[in-house]
Every structure is written in C-alpha cells, then in structure tokens.
C-alpha cells in the first residue's frame, strides 16, 4: 500500500444524521466509498433529550460498523444532529460520544452542515424540511447564517410538524363551528383511530408534545389538498411560502441581492416525499433569485457527515463540479435579471425603475398560473386579495390625515379632485360619481380627472399617462384652485401625468395627497400627504388592476365615506342625504326614515311626501310632531 489511494482505503470514518424522525449512520473509507449503514429512531436533542439521543446514535453506529464488518474505534466520526445548533449542546454530546470510544476523533454539528457536505459543495445554502425545519448557509469566508430550526414550540415553520398541527387545528375549528366544512376532521379521526375530537385532544394535547405523531399527519393534509380541500391547500401553500422566506432570508444575509448562482441544497422527508411541494418552494424562491441553482439532494445527510469527518483528517471530497441530487430547474443564462428577463443590452432608466417596483415583480404563488384550473386560479386570487386590508392598515393614520384635510377644504367651500391614469383614473372617476347619489353632494364637489379624458373610461388610452402637459391643462380646464384638494392615484408611484398634476396643484396652493401601491423613500415633489402601501406582486405580473386596484378602491371608500360623515351627511350609520332617484333608492329612503324616526312604513311614506323626498327633513318633521 504505497500509493496515496491505497492508504486512503485504510482510513475509516463514521457519519451520523440525527433527525426528528430517525437516526442514520454510515461508514466510509478515505476514498469516499460507503461500506456500511445503520439506522435507529429519533436523536433530536430537543425532542428526546441528551441521553436518549446518544442511545439512538450508538445503536445506528453499531449497526453501520457491523454492516461494514469492522470494529470500533474507527479513525473519525462526525455527527450532524438536528437540535445541536447551540455550542453547549454540541460540546456536551461530543463528550459523551468520546467516552464511548467509537472513534478516535469526534466532531459534532447540526444537520444543515451535513447536508451542505452531502451536496458536495463548500459554500451555499441548505434547506431541511422534515419533522422540523431549518435554513442554513455558509459563504466563502466561512460566515454562517441560520433561520429557524428553533423547535416545534418556537419555530420550525413550514415543517411536517407545522403542517400536521395546522391540519389538526383546522379540523378542531370545524368541530367548534368556527370554520366551514373541511375533510381534515374526518381524516384526523381516522388517522389517529379515535371516535370523536375529544379523544383526539386527549391523545395529542399532552405536556410532552408528540412531535412525531403530529408531523405524521402532514401526509394526510397533503392528501386532502390533492382532493381539493380548501383548508389543506391553504396550509400547504402557507408552508411553502414560509420555507421560501427562510431561504431568501439566509441568502440576503450571506450573499446579498447582487450575487448570482448561489447553490441551494434541499432535503428532508417533507420535500423528498412530496416533490411537488419542493417544486412550489423552489419556484417561489426562483421568482426572486432565478439564477440560483436549487437542487433536491437525494444523498443522505449521514454521507455528508462522513465527508466532514474525512475533511477533519485532511481529506477533501467536497466542491465537486456538480452537487449530487436531482436538478429541478433548467439553467438560466447569466444575461437574465431577477425577473428572468434577458438583459444582454444595458436597459434604460425606465426599465430599471420599473424593475424595482413590487407591483411589477413576478408573484411566486402564481408561477404556475397558466397550468391551473379555474378553481385553483380563483382560490389563489382570493388568498392574495385577503392580505390587502392588512397592507392598507399601516397607512391608516395618513389616510385619516387626508380625510381631515378634505373635510377642511369642503367645509370652506372647496372641492375634492382626483387625478389618475388607466385603472387608477377609472377608479377615481367611479368614486367621484358615487358621491352625489350617496351624499347628495353637488356634482362639482367631487370630481375625477383621468388621463385621456372621458374616452379613457371605456377605451384604454395608455399613452396618455406620459403626457405631463395634459395633466396641467386638464386641471386648469376643471378650475382647480388654491381652495381645493387634489388626490393623485398611481399604483406604481411614478405616473408622469399624475405627478405633474400634483406639482401643479401644490404650486397653486391646493392641498395634495397621493395614493400608491409601492413603498417610496420620499414623497414626490408637491405631495403633502403620501399614502404609500405595499400590495406586492400581482397574480398576473404587472396587472395593477388586481390587488393594487382593490387597495386603491378601498382607500377611496375611506376618504369620501369618512369625509362626508364628518360633514354631517350621516346619521348614526344611515345615509340621510341620499337622493331617491330610482325605485331602489326610494325604498331605501323610506327604510332610513323608519330606522331613524322609529316609525312604521306608512308614516315614513307620509313624512317623505311632506318633504319632497328629503330624508333629513322627514326625520326632523317626525321629531317636531307632538
């Protein structure tokens, strides 16, 4: 045995993968050949405790050594253990393992390090999603970063435990009549072989949470999702987003936004048993970082741990040309930006500016939009819309400030103007048109100004949004003056027509506010009140008539409803200034009088006849009667 290769064959190391569901061990020689494997139950320190973890590690190692037809001690051992992220834990378990004399050299780390080695790469990011979850990475300088992996009580977002627990909770909410029908209740009763939910609670709601039993229910949640159960689908998609967010957080910390082609290795039973779930996670990450090389690793973490043991002895089997595993995405050329757009030629300033807007980015949740069924599409859109109210919430103080300014101007005889282009302009015109019938506001009191004029209400006039001079001319023709208020609407926050109009209004002395659906660093020139909210990427990329349009309509509802309420157009929560201009509104006016005056239908009809349909006057007339 004179050659280096022959000498390597006489070196024997152990690698151990200790997870929440199992423990696996591998014996490897110095040339990287696998000689024997062993397995045991969970050795997660947080789940089973130190002594039980060591017992399972010993059992798996003894099986592996026996399978390799060797005897202890071997040359080195590395244990990649779930739950061993703290230095104190690693030191304590290392001491116990050294006492067992299974190897001359013992090292301990967490399982994420083992996965990176299993992928045969030295730097990059790993994602493990099994019973628990963790994202971890290391850059070329040896800097490390981790996200989650904090255990079932404090974290493990997107894990099997999190999915299983969410499924059980959804089932119990149905039993409590807190949510609609879900197949998860019957699935839980059958899976845990109990007769009713009270037995299910008794089985699972114990001081020592049965992590494995709860995580095992995740496969039933996946089955329910495949059968189109709405709750199950939402649980799975929320978990996919959690894991994608974990990946992105580690990436930004270690590699920033600019580095391209970061290698990502993923593993864990949740991903390997549900490849479509991994594809969803990968797709969500790729929407932000399309040039990253994300792979689902089929090589066991115990093999990576064995390579780390060899590395500690000066034998490096890592940094091979391609990571072991199965590629789940095609290569993307280096000429694409983070939207996946080819940018071989230097883009212009507008192209770059639009690329920074959240409303122009691709939505990770809708990357498969063209392959979804009608039901899948509308469910996705419903889930995306559900977050709009939360996006608007942080802006409520500024919306209230705008309401106060509107009330001040209208009270002094001024008017409220809206200005917008495209969808934003049409929404502005709609809100203005609703004020006369709802509040008996004079038609000139709230006015909308839209790029391209009234023709743009029915036929798109997209080019008009770039005409800055037209905005000034349109406002001059409408008679805007210093006593008025102008509210600009622009989903992007950059529409030239709108910004020009706001500058003109401010120069006149009119009050100004702007509603946009992207966060801005500073208010544009001429904008006194900036209402900038983050609605995020649209389901259909760039189509700001969707979430951005819904958010703008929501804010417009607030502005006029709150302003006219403050101006006395509302009694309690009744429209007492509505115009009964059609059959529906005639009947509504009678109902309002009945509710406000606390009279019957005949009396309401008589009162309105005496006041020529004036609801307020009818109510006052009733109050004056003895």
Buried (B, 14 or more C-beta within 10 A) or exposed (E): EEEEEEEBBEBBBBBBBBBBBBBBBBBBBBBBEBBBBBBBBBBBBBBBEEEBBBBBBBBBBBBBBEBBEBEBBBBBBBBBBBBBBEEEBBEBBBEBBBEBEBBBBBBBBBBBBBBBBBBBBBBBBBBBBBBBBBBBBBBEEEEBBBBBBBBBEEBBBBBBBBBBBBBBBBBBBBBEEEBEEBBBBEBBBEBBEBEEBEEBBEEBEEEEBEBBBBBBBBBBBBBBBEEEBBBBBBBBBBBBBBBBBBBBBBBEBBBEEEEBEBBBBBBBBBBBBBEEBBBBBBBBBBBBBBBBBBBBBEBBBBBBBBBBBBBBBEBEBBEEEEBBBEEBBEEBEEEBBBBEEEEEEEBEEEEEEBBEBBBBBBBBBBBEBEEEEEEBBEBBBEBBBEEBEEBBEEBEEBBBBBBEBBBBBBEEEBBBBBBBBBBBBBBBBBBBBBBBBBBBBEEEBBBBBBBBBEEBBEEEBEEBBBBBEBBBEBBEEBEBEEBBBBBBBBBBBBBBBBBBBBBBBBEBEBBBBBBBBBEEEEBBEBBBBBBBBBBBBBBBBBBBBBBBBBBBBBBBEBBBBBBBBBBEBBBEEBBBBBBBEEEEBBEBBBEBBBBBBEBEEEBBBBBBEEBEBBBBBBBBBBEEEE
